[in-house]
Amino acid sequence: MGKEGFIEALVRPTVRALTPYSSARDEYDGQGNEMIFLDANENPFDNGLNRYPDPHQKSLKKLIAQVRSVSPDQILLGNGSDEVLDLLFRVFCEPYSDAVITLPPTYGMYAVLAGINAVENIEIPLTSDFQPDVDQILEKAGAHTKIIFLCSPNNPTGNSLDPARVLAILERFSGLVVIDEAYIDFSEAEGFVPLLKTHPNLVVTQTLSKAFGLAGIRLGICFAAPEIIAFLKRVKPPYNVNELTQQRARTTLSNLDKVTREIGELKASRAQLRKGLLDIPFVKEVFPTDANFILARVDNARLRYRQLVDKGIVVRDRSSQLGCANTLRFTVGTPEENTTLLNTLKILDT
């Protein structure tokens, strides 16, 4: 995996040859509010948002690098993780030619983005305990398979993937391995970011939408080798992360005590909710989880979903997902919300 030019060979020829768009703030990235900026056709009247945001999010990346123990040049930020995932398709997957591998049941946007980008999606189901089938994955990965998408902790099942299996895929697959860690902060596992030092084909995506409580600002994070980041930057929109998002993210990342406290509270609530679900007569199985949600198998998911909605509680019916027949996904709420949920489940008609 460490061969010279390995990453560049995976990139689409059109992207390798592309001269990226150069914005006004790319051509002048100096500091100093004393400058007179007449280069970007902005409204000159100051209201705090009349100027374009930093297209490279330098101060925000510095904070994220400190939190995740990486270098700023290993970070790309996007308008939510979905933009980051879409950029990976556009940089590495040739439409109508290349393929990716996904492991259902998993996050549905991987398949949607494959369809949007005219890329074949090869589905290799997770095993009965929701782990990657390494031999099947490697057997189905052909010469045009560019990316394998893993989700750990997995959505909708909630479990973390076995590190040994992930490592086997990383070491034996000749393309990129993208690990979606949207829920990593709720897990006791360290996650896979440290493997960036030894595996140049690894890409890890994270988000501020879950544990950091910032779903509304839409900030996705990509960690990868600097060479991968450089190619992604060629195709990203010039000002894809707005100023308000950058400001709010910096504020939150500068106050991690609050985030850490909330994560601890959610983990405690998760344990209590799981215990409570096990006592509901029509709940047949409660799956292990390292995320901020719990997947449970019930007697009739459609019926129970409608009953909960009628009582003013919205959960997610995941029954259409492979291996998830008659399952509901319960996001961990506040202690009060969890108590209301459990009390409501107890009085539903059985």
C-alpha positions as CSV (number, residue, x, y, z in Angstrom):
1,M,0.0,0.0,0.0
2,G,2.9,2.4,0.4
3,K,4.1,2.3,-3.2
4,E,4.8,5.7,-4.8
5,G,1.9,7.0,-6.8
6,F,-0.6,4.5,-5.4
7,I,-3.3,7.1,-4.6
8,E,-2.8,9.1,-7.8
9,A,-3.3,5.9,-9.8
10,L,-6.8,5.5,-8.2
11,V,-7.9,9.0,-9.1
12,R,-10.0,9.6,-12.2
13,P,-7.9,10.8,-15.1
14,T,-10.1,13.9,-15.5
15,V,-9.5,14.9,-11.9
16,R,-5.7,14.3,-12.2
17,A,-5.7,16.6,-15.1
18,L,-8.0,19.2,-13.6
19,T,-6.9,22.7,-12.9
20,P,-9.0,23.6,-9.8
21,Y,-11.0,26.8,-9.5
22,S,-9.1,29.6,-7.8
23,S,-11.2,31.9,-5.7
24,A,-10.3,35.4,-4.7
25,R,-9.3,34.2,-1.2
26,D,-7.1,31.4,-2.8
27,E,-5.1,34.1,-4.6
28,Y,-4.8,36.3,-1.6
29,D,-4.9,34.4,1.7
30,G,-2.9,36.9,3.8
31,Q,-4.1,38.1,7.2
32,G,-5.0,41.6,8.3
33,N,-8.3,43.4,8.7
34,E,-6.5,46.6,7.7
35,M,-6.5,45.5,4.1
36,I,-8.9,47.0,1.6
37,F,-10.6,44.0,-0.1
38,L,-11.7,44.9,-3.6
39,D,-11.1,41.5,-5.2
40,A,-14.2,39.3,-4.6
41,N,-17.1,41.5,-5.6
42,E,-18.5,41.4,-2.1
43,N,-20.8,44.0,-0.5
44,P,-18.4,46.4,1.3
45,F,-20.7,47.4,4.1
46,D,-19.7,45.4,7.2
47,N,-22.4,43.3,8.9
48,G,-20.1,40.5,10.1
49,L,-21.1,38.2,7.2
50,N,-20.5,40.4,4.1
51,R,-17.2,38.7,3.4
52,Y,-16.7,35.2,2.0
53,P,-15.6,32.6,4.6
54,D,-12.1,31.1,4.7
55,P,-12.3,28.5,1.9
56,H,-9.7,26.4,3.7
57,Q,-11.2,26.7,7.2
58,K,-7.7,27.0,8.6
59,S,-8.5,28.0,12.2
60,L,-11.2,25.4,12.5
61,K,-9.0,22.6,11.1
62,K,-6.4,23.5,13.6
63,L,-8.9,22.9,16.4
64,I,-10.1,19.6,14.9
65,A,-6.5,18.5,14.4
66,Q,-5.8,19.0,18.1
67,V,-8.9,17.2,19.2
68,R,-8.3,14.2,16.9
69,S,-4.5,14.1,17.0
70,V,-3.9,14.5,13.3
71,S,-2.2,17.1,11.1
72,P,-4.4,19.9,9.5
73,D,-3.3,18.7,6.1
74,Q,-5.0,15.4,6.8
75,I,-8.4,17.1,7.1
76,L,-11.1,18.1,4.6
77,L,-14.3,19.7,5.8
78,G,-17.7,19.5,4.0
79,N,-21.3,20.6,4.1
80,G,-22.2,17.6,6.2
81,S,-20.6,14.1,5.8
82,D,-22.7,13.5,2.7
83,E,-20.8,16.1,0.8
84,V,-17.5,14.5,1.8
85,L,-18.8,11.1,0.7
86,D,-20.0,12.5,-2.7
87,L,-16.5,14.1,-3.2
88,L,-14.9,10.7,-2.8
89,F,-17.1,9.3,-5.5
90,R,-16.4,12.2,-7.8
91,V,-12.6,12.0,-7.3
92,F,-12.1,8.2,-7.4
93,C,-15.0,6.6,-9.3
94,E,-15.3,6.8,-13.1
95,P,-19.1,6.8,-14.0
96,Y,-20.4,3.8,-15.9
97,S,-17.1,2.0,-15.2
98,D,-16.1,1.7,-11.6
99,A,-17.7,0.1,-8.6
100,V,-17.9,0.4,-4.8
101,I,-18.8,-2.2,-2.2
102,T,-21.3,-1.5,0.6
103,L,-22.3,-3.8,3.5
104,P,-26.0,-3.8,4.2
105,P,-27.7,-3.2,6.5
106,T,-25.9,0.2,6.6
107,Y,-26.2,3.9,6.0
108,G,-28.4,4.3,2.9
109,M,-26.6,7.3,1.4
110,Y,-23.7,5.2,0.1
111,A,-26.0,3.4,-2.3
112,V,-27.8,6.7,-3.2
113,L,-24.5,8.4,-4.0
114,A,-23.4,5.5,-6.1
115,G,-26.6,5.8,-8.1
116,I,-26.2,9.6,-8.5
117,N,-22.6,9.1,-9.7
118,A,-23.4,6.2,-12.0
119,V,-21.2,3.9,-10.1
120,E,-22.0,0.2,-9.6
121,N,-22.8,-0.7,-6.0
122,I,-21.8,-4.2,-5.0
123,E,-23.7,-5.2,-1.9
124,I,-22.0,-7.8,0.4
125,P,-24.3,-8.4,3.4
126,L,-22.9,-8.3,6.9
127,T,-22.8,-11.6,8.7
128,S,-25.6,-12.6,11.1
129,D,-23.8,-10.8,13.9
130,F,-23.5,-7.7,11.7
131,Q,-19.8,-8.0,10.9
132,P,-17.9,-7.8,7.6
133,D,-17.6,-11.0,5.6
134,V,-13.9,-10.4,4.7
135,D,-13.5,-13.3,2.3
136,Q,-16.7,-12.4,0.4
137,I,-15.7,-8.8,0.2
138,L,-12.3,-9.5,-1.2
139,E,-13.6,-12.1,-3.6
140,K,-16.1,-9.7,-5.0
141,A,-13.7,-6.8,-5.3
142,G,-12.7,-6.5,-8.9
143,A,-10.1,-4.4,-10.8
144,H,-12.6,-1.6,-11.1
145,T,-13.7,-1.6,-7.4
146,K,-12.4,1.7,-6.1
147,I,-14.0,2.0,-2.6
148,I,-15.3,-0.2,0.2
149,F,-17.6,1.6,2.6
150,L,-17.7,0.5,6.3
151,C,-19.7,2.1,9.0
152,S,-18.5,1.7,12.6
153,P,-20.5,2.0,14.8
154,N,-22.9,0.8,12.2
155,N,-26.2,2.4,11.3
156,P,-28.8,1.1,11.9
157,T,-27.5,-1.8,14.0
158,G,-25.4,0.2,16.4
159,N,-22.5,-2.3,16.8
160,S,-18.8,-1.5,16.2
161,L,-17.0,-3.5,13.5
162,D,-14.4,-6.0,14.5
163,P,-11.0,-4.2,14.2
164,A,-9.2,-7.4,13.1
165,R,-11.7,-7.8,10.2
166,V,-11.3,-4.1,9.2
167,L,-7.5,-4.4,9.3
168,A,-7.7,-7.4,7.1
169,I,-9.7,-5.5,4.5
170,L,-7.4,-2.5,4.7
171,E,-4.3,-4.6,4.1
172,R,-5.7,-6.8,1.4
173,F,-7.8,-4.4,-0.7
174,S,-6.1,-2.4,-3.4
175,G,-8.5,0.5,-3.3
176,L,-9.7,3.0,-0.7
177,V,-11.4,1.8,2.5
178,V,-13.8,4.5,3.8
179,I,-14.8,4.1,7.5
180,D,-17.8,6.2,8.5
181,E,-17.4,7.1,12.2
182,A,-20.4,9.3,12.7
183,Y,-21.1,7.7,16.1
184,I,-17.6,7.0,17.3
185,D,-17.8,9.3,20.3
186,F,-20.4,7.1,21.9
187,S,-18.2,4.0,21.6
188,E,-15.6,2.8,24.0
189,A,-13.5,1.9,21.0
190,E,-10.7,4.2,19.9
191,G,-11.7,4.2,16.3
192,F,-9.6,3.9,13.2
193,V,-8.1,7.4,12.8
194,P,-4.7,6.2,14.4
195,L,-4.4,3.8,11.5
196,L,-3.9,6.7,9.1
197,K,-0.2,6.7,10.0
198,T,0.3,3.2,8.6
199,H,-2.5,2.7,5.9
200,P,-2.5,5.4,3.1
201,N,-5.6,3.8,1.6
202,L,-7.7,4.6,4.7
203,V,-10.3,7.4,4.8
204,V,-12.2,8.1,8.0
205,T,-15.3,10.3,8.0
206,Q,-16.8,11.9,11.1
207,T,-19.3,14.6,11.9
208,L,-20.3,17.2,14.5
209,S,-24.0,16.3,14.0
210,K,-24.2,13.6,16.7
211,A,-22.1,13.7,19.8
212,F,-21.3,17.4,19.4
213,G,-24.9,18.4,19.1
214,L,-24.5,20.4,15.9
215,A,-26.7,18.7,13.4
216,G,-28.1,22.1,12.3
217,I,-24.8,23.5,11.1
218,R,-24.0,20.6,8.7
219,L,-20.2,20.0,9.2
220,G,-18.7,16.8,8.0
221,I,-15.1,15.9,8.5
222,C,-12.8,13.7,6.3
223,F,-9.4,12.4,7.7
224,A,-7.0,10.9,5.1
225,A,-3.5,11.1,3.8
226,P,-2.5,14.6,2.6
227,E,-2.4,13.3,-1.0
228,I,-6.1,12.2,-0.8
229,I,-7.1,15.5,0.8
230,A,-5.3,17.4,-2.0
231,F,-7.3,15.7,-4.7
232,L,-10.6,16.2,-2.8
233,K,-9.8,19.9,-2.5
234,R,-9.5,20.1,-6.3
235,V,-13.2,19.3,-6.8
236,K,-14.9,20.8,-3.7
237,P,-16.8,24.0,-4.1
238,P,-14.6,27.0,-3.1
239,Y,-16.7,28.2,-0.1
240,N,-18.5,25.0,0.8
241,V,-18.4,25.6,4.6
242,N,-20.1,28.9,5.5
243,E,-18.9,31.4,8.1
244,L,-21.7,30.7,10.6
245,T,-20.9,27.0,10.6
246,Q,-17.2,27.7,11.1
247,Q,-17.9,30.1,14.0
248,R,-20.3,27.7,15.8
249,A,-17.9,24.8,15.3
250,R,-15.0,26.7,16.7
251,T,-17.0,27.7,19.8
252,T,-18.1,24.1,20.5
253,L,-14.6,22.7,20.0
254,S,-13.3,25.2,22.4
255,N,-15.6,24.0,25.1
256,L,-15.2,20.3,25.0
257,D,-16.1,19.9,28.7
258,K,-19.8,20.4,27.8
259,V,-19.6,17.9,25.0
260,T,-17.8,15.3,27.2
261,R,-20.5,15.7,29.9
262,E,-23.4,15.3,27.4
263,I,-21.7,12.1,25.9
264,G,-21.4,10.7,29.4
265,E,-25.1,11.4,30.2
266,L,-26.2,9.9,26.9
267,K,-24.2,6.7,27.5
268,A,-25.8,6.4,31.0
269,S,-29.2,7.0,29.5
270,R,-28.5,4.4,26.7
271,A,-27.9,1.7,29.3
272,Q,-31.1,2.6,31.2
273,L,-33.1,2.6,28.0
274,R,-31.7,-0.7,26.8
275,K,-32.6,-2.3,30.2
276,G,-36.1,-0.8,30.0
277,L,-36.7,-2.1,26.5
278,L,-35.8,-5.6,27.6
279,D,-38.7,-5.5,30.0
280,I,-41.3,-4.7,27.3
281,P,-43.3,-7.9,26.5
282,F,-43.5,-7.4,22.7
283,V,-39.8,-6.5,22.3
284,K,-38.2,-9.8,21.1
285,E,-34.5,-8.7,20.9
286,V,-32.4,-5.7,21.8
287,F,-29.2,-5.5,19.9
288,P,-25.8,-4.4,21.4
289,T,-25.0,-0.8,20.6
290,D,-22.0,1.6,20.7
291,A,-24.1,4.5,19.2
292,N,-26.6,6.9,20.5
293,F,-29.5,4.7,19.4
294,I,-30.8,1.2,20.1
295,L,-32.1,-1.3,17.5
296,A,-34.8,-3.6,18.8
297,R,-36.8,-6.3,17.2
298,V,-40.5,-6.3,18.0
299,D,-43.6,-8.4,17.2
300,N,-45.0,-6.0,14.6
301,A,-42.8,-2.9,13.8
302,R,-45.3,-1.2,11.5
303,L,-48.1,-1.5,14.2
304,R,-45.8,-0.3,17.0
305,Y,-44.5,2.6,15.0
306,R,-48.0,3.8,14.3
307,Q,-49.0,3.4,17.9
308,L,-46.1,5.5,19.1
309,V,-46.8,8.2,16.5
310,D,-50.4,8.3,17.8
311,K,-48.9,8.9,21.3
312,G,-46.7,11.7,20.1
313,I,-43.4,9.8,19.8
314,V,-41.5,9.4,16.5
315,V,-39.0,6.5,16.2
316,R,-37.6,4.9,13.1
317,D,-38.9,1.7,11.5
318,R,-35.9,-0.1,10.0
319,S,-37.7,-3.2,8.9
320,S,-36.9,-2.6,5.2
321,Q,-33.2,-3.0,5.9
322,L,-31.5,-6.4,5.2
323,G,-31.5,-8.5,8.4
324,C,-33.7,-6.0,10.3
325,A,-37.2,-7.4,9.9
326,N,-39.6,-6.0,12.4
327,T,-37.1,-3.6,14.0
328,L,-37.4,-0.2,15.4
329,R,-34.5,2.2,16.0
330,F,-34.8,4.3,19.2
331,T,-32.6,7.4,19.5
332,V,-31.5,8.0,23.0
333,G,-33.2,11.1,24.2
334,T,-33.2,13.1,27.4
335,P,-33.9,11.1,30.6
336,E,-37.4,12.5,30.6
337,E,-38.0,11.6,26.9
338,N,-36.7,8.1,27.5
339,T,-39.0,7.6,30.5
340,T,-42.0,8.8,28.5
341,L,-41.0,6.3,25.7
342,L,-40.7,3.4,28.1
343,N,-44.0,4.3,29.9
344,T,-45.8,4.6,26.6
345,L,-44.4,1.2,25.3
346,K,-45.7,-0.5,28.5
347,I,-49.3,0.6,27.9
348,L,-49.5,-0.2,24.2
349,D,-51.9,-3.0,23.3
350,T,-50.2,-6.4,23.3
